[in-house]
Amino acid sequence: MSEIRVTNVLGENGNSPVNFTKGINMSGIVTATSFVPSQGQLSHRNKIINGGMNVSQRQTSSTNSSVFVVDRFKAEVTQMDQLVQTLEQSSDSPDGFGKSIKITTTTPETSIASNEQFRIQTKLEGQDFQDLEYGGSSAKTITISFYVKASVTGTFGFTVFRSESTNRVITAPYTISSADTWERKIITIPGDTAGAAITNDNAERFRLMWGLAAGSDYTTASSSWGNYSSANLLGGHVTNTLVTTDNATWQLTGVQLEVGPVATPFEHRSFADELQRCKRYFQKMERTNQEVFCSGYFETNTKGRYALVFPVELRSDPTITFSAASTFTNINTGSLGTGQTIDTTSTTPQSALVNCTVNSGGSDGQACLLGALTGQTATMSISAEL
């Protein structure tokens, strides 16, 4: 085996550093004092939350039209009057992944009217995109990569939408070439130099949308950044056979959005890490058979007030929904009182006061616990979604 030994490598102008524009392939071990990417960082490159589709707090399948199945990715349907589809978290995924989101058409549309559309989307906060420097000459290129698989081939819409005082949009349709085959797609989006700067807040400022069907009202392409029009919603989308074909399927996983013109390998984060990130937007608490949510006291002999502290601080003041009041109970001095009503007050991103009334059994000022009634499962769904 031959060797090349050098003490220094200079660029073509005789100076360091050497720039390798087409990459370097090494079969051995590379050591260095430090690794500095030209843009961004080695870790936390991916701005997408739950891009591997591993977290699914609400449900693992649904036949509703506009819902979350996997966290952070929501289906949105407009005007379709016949379509029934199953959305599910599927274990069918490309090598190196464990989950995907899968859509299966179970009752197809006869045809797609001009005002009908179906898409999958994820929304992102403005404060996580300040490094893009949009709105000026330094606006940075981003690269979006994902794995997609479908039983039908053709051209599908992909859109990046910006929510600002003047909304902005760019469309970049992609082609599925082989049926029932996982394909990796890479889309490079130039920086938006002409639009407003990205607002530094916790509101939706960035949205990615994958078109599954689109009528002519929504398919005007916008291949460079421009002011948003509903006509550009899924610009360039052509293939509607996914929703007009019985048992047609479409799947998505490995979604990554990173700064720079190059798609790096998908950044796999731990399940625990992704779950904590998802809980900023949604948390589901579930208890069974007197398992306890939180502690409190009786304000009257029939009304308990409880301090509920969220395990992860939410994006904003959340909306809390409960399972039936009869699944909850006030637990005090060994007795149970079935809940008659349950609601919240003083809700913040960190906590809320929960009020649960019962028929009787309490004493003013008496300590008590809020739990699930014996034989029941009680749930709280806490949402601060974008």
Buried (B, 14 or more C-beta within 10 A) or exposed (E): EEEEEEEEEEEEEEEEEEEEEEEEEEEEEEEEEEEEEEBBEEEEBBBBBBBBBBBBBBBEEBEBBEBBBBBBBBBBBBBBEEBBBBBBBBEBBBEEBEBBBBBBBEEBBEEBBEEBBBBBBBBBBBEBBEEBBBBEEEBBBBBBBBBBBBBBBBBBBBBBBBBBEEBBBBBBBBEBEEEEEBBEBEBBBEBBEBBBBBBEEBBBBBBBBBBBBBBEBBBBBBEEBBEBEEBBBBBBBBBBBBBBBEEBBBBBBBBBBBBBBBBBEBBBBEEEEBBBBBBBBBBEBBBBEBEEBBBBBBBEBBBBBBBBEBEBEBBBEBEBEBBEBEBBBBBBEEEBBBBBEBEBEEBEBEBBBBBBBBEEBBEEEBBBBBBBBEEBEBBBBBBBBB
